[in-house]
Amino acid sequence: MRRNLFKALCAFALLGAPAARAADAYVLKFATLAPAGSTWMKAFDAWGRELAARSQGRLTVKFYPGGISGDEPDMLKKIRFGQLQGAALSGHGIGEIFSPARILETPFLFRDHAEIDAVRARIQPAIDAGFRKNQYELVAWMEVGNIHFFSSRPLATLDELARRRIWQWQGDRFIGAFLNANGWSPVSLPITEVYTGLSTGLVDTVVSTPLASIALQWSGKTPYMSTQPMATGIGAVVVSSKFYAGLPADLQALLKSTGVPLSQKLIADTRRDDLKSLAVLTKSTQPMAGLQKIDLAEQTALSRKAVSMLEAQGYLSAELDRQVDAALAGHRSGKK
């Protein structure tokens, strides 16, 4: 009887081992608008391979690139329902999680990337805490590039934008506030419908980065580009707090530790390739004569007006915005 019991226990253990190993494997279903082969997807693919290798296959990433999971609000909805566990988001998606972080996208606030890096480093703990409070773990910070105006027709002055059909990302209160502050009436569309909108004439002007404009194939529809960028688009790599909390401690540590070099790579690669894309577009597009030198004083004042309005609505945080102003002033004073 003892021998038979021993055999039965061994058989049970052998049968249970594969089930235990399967239960210890975690799949991160991850969505992004970045097309396959783009700068961002190359970095994400390498990150996924690193996670799989360093976890001995216990943590793998299944990517859904090119917007096949829908627009960013759709991705976040699927994360809430458990259909996805993570996503790479631009400013619009970030605004759905922790909108005060979008102060970093304020038009004409920063003069260069050094200022952006210095200020973001100062407020990063507040951003991390804001994401965590809203049920997301911020794995990596990223950028989408410098934002320009792209149009199907030339613009002599900014005033002409009042008569243009400017695309506004559907539901994006942040960019909507700045367009409204200028007296422009945008056309609201999901980002997945912009190419069709440009093709049909539903929209004739977009705000985008050179890298995104090429990756999303908008550049062929917008042969005119403003010379001066208005801001740098922000981005974030996030996973749901529920998924993160369900990981063993060692996989949590692995996920977070790989986020730092991923962030550094995403920012460096985006800045490099955005400049390359700008050089390509400069050869193939025509500059908007009237927008080569924007009235910075006027646009800064309008940006401040929009920020104040968004603070009053609770979309931006007056306290965090003061921290940004103080950090920026301190950085500039230190440079002098």
DAURCOR-V999554 format. One record per helix or strand. SS is the DSSP state (hx for helix, st for strand). FROM is the first residue (numbers start at 0). LEN is the number of residues. If there is no record, write none. Layout:
# DAURCOR-V999554
[[SS,FROM,LEN] [SS,FROM,LEN]]
This chain:
# DAURCOR-V999554
[[hx,1,22] [st,25,6] [hx,38,16] [st,58,6] [hx,71,9] [st,85,5] [hx,90,15] [hx,112,21] [st,135,16] [hx,157,6] [st,165,4] [hx,172,9] [st,186,3] [hx,190,10] [st,204,5] [hx,209,6] [hx,218,3] [st,223,2] [st,230,10] [hx,240,5] [hx,248,36] [st,285,2] [hx,288,3] [hx,295,17] [hx,317,18]]
